[in-house]
Amino acid sequence: MKAIVTGGAGFIGSHMCDLLVQEGFRVTIIDNLANGRLENLSHHKGNPDVAFVQADIGDYATDLDPFFSDADYVFHFAALADIVPSINDPLTYHRANVDGTIRVLEAARKANIKKLVYAASSSCYGIPDVYPTPETARIDPQYPYALTKYLGEEYVMNWGKIYGLPVVSMRFFNVYGPRHRTGGTYGAVFGVFLAQLLAGKPLTVVGDGEQTRDFTFVTDVASACYAAATSEITQEIFNVGSDHTYSVNRLVELLGAEKIHIPKRPGEPDCTYADISKIKRLLGWEPKVSFEEGVKIMLDNIELWREAPVWDEESIQEATRDWFKYLG
């Protein structure tokens, strides 16, 4: 079997590649390295069953068809992430996350693949009304990144409906694990905290720290996508979460660090918590890595964040200025 993984040099995508190789697949990775890093794939160097193609799926001048011609499965992870850059540059996000998705869908359709798995985002729920949040919850994107990921999902489901393309969309919650992005813009809490911890700085906790997040370990996310791909299920949307929600203060406690508080931000929910009863019922999937185990793995791999930027109150305030300006 051959699998295409777009964004396969990225954080989640590279773990998806690991699982596919372990399961005996030939894997072709398509990544423009905007967010991905070749270091994430270095352990596959020399493996004849792993091919890397540096290409931009959002560039209409790039012909994707040859890479998809003999593919059985497609895992579409390629996307631009983060809130603030999407506010500052919404057109670039639309090109990558929406146009890029349409081009992958068309290439997959021509190749007559067995299944396309789309990496969607729980950010589509905005600030939910219901916890745990089911797939039927109100859609209310709060910023361009969330909107473009939801529009991508809408195209995926539409291509499934109109063209009969076998598709499944997976709404990821707060994914963490080794290889999480270490550079670039101010973003996910684990990358920020681990770099601060290495530098001996206090951890910058937003608000009172009692907000909770559905922290889901990356290998569990990969296994959920694999279960969806290899099942007979199509035309479905699944939440992918840990079956729990944990406070930021609990994370600080597990990291064993000092903390300081910075202002609460608009457009962020006080809680993210996936209702995963549907994926349990239809796919028989359940997460395996507990939060405590996951944090320990992160601490064991903390040197990966040695070169990451160390954020403080002043630099965070500057980086999130447009966040408050447009979402406040």
DADA-V477490 format. One record per run of one state. SS is the DSSP state (@ for helix, = for strand, . for the rest). FROM is the first residue (numbers start at 1). TO is the last residue. If there is no record, write none. Layout:
BEGIN
ss->{SS SS}
from->{FROM FROM}
to->{TO TO}
END
This chain:
BEGIN
ss->{. = . @ . = . @ . = . @ . = . @ . @ . = @ . = . @ . = . = . @ . = . = . = @ . = . = @ . = . = . = . @ . @ . @ . @ . @ .}
from->{1 2 7 11 23 26 32 38 45 50 55 65 69 73 77 83 89 90 112 115 122 126 133 134 144 164 167 173 174 177 189 199 203 207 212 214 215 218 230 236 241 246 248 256 259 263 271 272 274 275 277 284 291 301 302 306 313 320 321 328}
to->{1 6 10 22 25 31 37 44 49 54 64 68 72 76 82 88 89 111 114 121 125 132 133 143 163 166 172 173 176 188 198 202 206 211 213 214 217 229 235 240 245 247 255 258 262 270 271 273 274 276 283 290 300 301 305 312 319 320 327 328}
END
